[in-house]
């Protein structure tokens, strides 16, 4: 077995472990700190995608498999924490908040495909991780700018 199936297996293992341990992390450290920590992890891992392209060609596949698994772990862990945050922001309408979040994520994925395609066209595939990390950095900045609201919401759910 090699290639795409191995990468997808790595992503699947990361997703299961991330959603489980992300929920436990959120329970232990609180919603807002978990969101911040996991958002930083996702941002750094996305930036690392660009760094992998600088490795010698024979090292890229194993690093890519590990990186993709870690990114899946952090991303699904972040989703677990984010659901807790949404519950704190809208305690009377948790289902609606999570549904709207998923809808906006799908919309964001469509926009990301367009922006990512433009990034690849203009800067090459190696820059894609940095483009993605830039958007994550903007979301982190928004989290910090609104930290009082989000921290309050995180405490109300804990």
Wavefront OBJ file of the C-alpha trace (Angstrom):
o trace
v 0.000 0.000 0.000
v 1.270 3.440 -0.831
v 0.304 6.865 -2.020
v -3.166 8.283 -1.481
v -4.559 5.371 0.616
v -1.785 5.818 3.178
v -2.398 9.571 3.362
v -6.136 8.980 3.803
v -5.478 6.362 6.501
v -3.292 8.874 8.308
v -6.067 11.474 8.027
v -8.661 9.018 9.315
v -6.593 8.032 12.321
v -5.907 11.706 13.018
v -9.617 12.533 12.734
v -10.751 9.839 15.177
v -8.002 10.634 17.676
v -8.447 14.397 17.258
v -12.189 14.429 17.793
v -11.872 12.203 20.853
v -8.874 13.897 22.441
v -10.016 17.373 21.336
v -13.216 16.879 23.316
v -11.262 15.668 26.342
v -8.846 18.587 26.017
v -11.769 20.989 25.865
v -13.277 19.456 29.000
v -9.971 19.713 30.875
v -8.687 23.131 29.859
v -11.879 24.937 28.891
v -13.469 25.814 25.596
v -11.730 29.070 24.708
v -8.166 27.957 25.581
v -8.699 24.741 23.598
v -9.975 26.699 20.579
v -6.950 29.000 20.729
v -4.408 26.193 21.191
v -5.864 24.028 18.443
v -6.245 27.015 16.084
v -2.575 27.806 16.553
v -1.718 24.148 15.882
v -3.757 24.138 12.655
v -2.116 27.388 11.534
v 1.398 26.061 12.156
v 0.667 22.725 10.503
v -0.709 24.450 7.417
v 2.420 26.586 7.227
v 4.482 23.405 7.578
v 2.818 22.122 4.382
v 4.857 24.684 2.496
v 8.029 23.718 4.348
v 7.623 20.053 3.352
v 8.073 21.058 -0.283
v 11.604 22.222 0.553
v 12.684 18.748 1.670
v 14.578 16.353 -0.604
v 12.066 14.535 -2.830
v 12.555 11.150 -1.138
v 11.597 12.616 2.264
v 8.427 14.373 1.117
v 6.057 11.343 1.141
v 6.682 10.196 4.734
v 6.637 13.758 6.043
v 3.440 14.440 4.108
v 1.722 11.385 5.626
v 2.668 12.435 9.155
v 1.820 16.085 8.562
v -1.571 15.270 7.069
v -2.395 13.017 10.030
v -1.388 15.740 12.489
v -3.402 18.331 10.578
v -6.434 16.050 10.638
v -5.916 15.512 14.380
v -5.713 19.245 15.095
v -8.581 20.123 12.744
v -11.033 17.599 14.190
v -9.895 18.454 17.709
v -10.606 22.090 16.908
v -14.081 21.173 15.682
v -14.834 19.517 19.033
v -13.758 22.649 20.881
v -15.605 24.893 18.436
v -18.873 23.033 19.059
v -18.446 23.798 22.771
v -17.833 27.440 21.956
v -20.930 27.605 19.780
v -22.956 26.038 22.576
v -21.825 28.810 24.890
v -22.582 31.530 22.361
v -26.091 30.231 21.638
v -27.174 28.011 24.557
v -30.842 28.214 23.541
v -30.147 27.244 19.923
v -27.145 24.896 19.920
v -28.419 22.744 17.058
v -29.079 25.782 14.905
v -25.686 27.307 15.728
v -23.852 24.095 14.828
v -25.887 23.722 11.617
v -25.150 27.301 10.564
v -21.491 26.764 11.400
v -21.347 23.678 9.197
v -23.103 25.536 6.386
v -20.670 28.429 6.628
v -17.778 25.950 6.687
v -18.987 24.457 3.412
v -19.305 27.937 1.919
v -15.826 28.755 3.223
v -14.499 25.566 1.622
v -15.838 26.678 -1.741
v -14.232 30.094 -1.373
v -11.005 28.467 -0.196
v -10.892 26.355 -3.356
v -11.047 29.490 -5.481
v -8.458 31.356 -3.407
v -6.240 28.269 -3.173
v -6.398 27.814 -6.923
v -5.385 31.432 -7.417
v -2.566 30.997 -4.901
v -1.256 27.935 -6.725
v -1.522 29.701 -10.074
v 0.334 32.788 -8.860
v 2.836 31.385 -6.347
v 3.030 27.634 -7.056
v 1.839 24.651 -5.057
v 4.525 25.073 -2.430
v 2.959 28.316 -1.244
v -0.497 26.850 -0.632
v 0.199 26.029 3.024
v 1.336 29.588 3.681
v -1.760 31.009 1.979
v -3.959 28.788 4.152
v -1.999 29.661 7.293
v -2.472 33.347 6.488
v -6.238 32.940 6.575
v -5.974 30.983 9.822
v -3.876 33.791 11.283
v -6.649 36.251 10.408
v -9.200 34.047 12.181
v -6.915 33.846 15.214
v -6.645 37.634 15.231
v -10.459 37.863 15.190
v -10.634 35.400 18.079
v -8.235 37.545 20.093
v -10.056 40.774 19.216
v -13.297 39.226 20.459
v -11.742 37.211 23.280
v -14.004 38.607 26.004
v -17.139 37.454 24.219
v -15.671 34.080 23.312
v -14.118 33.522 26.741
v -17.484 34.283 28.391
v -19.212 31.874 26.031
v -16.626 29.198 26.769
v -17.113 29.557 30.519
v -20.881 29.346 30.309
v -20.622 25.975 28.547
v -17.991 24.506 30.896
l 1 2 3 4 5 6 7 8 9 10 11 12 13 14 15 16 17 18 19 20 21 22 23 24 25 26 27 28 29 30 31 32 33 34 35 36 37 38 39 40 41 42 43 44 45 46 47 48 49 50 51 52 53 54 55 56 57 58 59 60 61 62 63 64 65 66 67 68 69 70 71 72 73 74 75 76 77 78 79 80 81 82 83 84 85 86 87 88 89 90 91 92 93 94 95 96 97 98 99 100 101 102 103 104 105 106 107 108 109 110 111 112 113 114 115 116 117 118 119 120 121 122 123 124 125 126 127 128 129 130 131 132 133 134 135 136 137 138 139 140 141 142 143 144 145 146 147 148 149 150 151 152 153 154 155 156 157 158
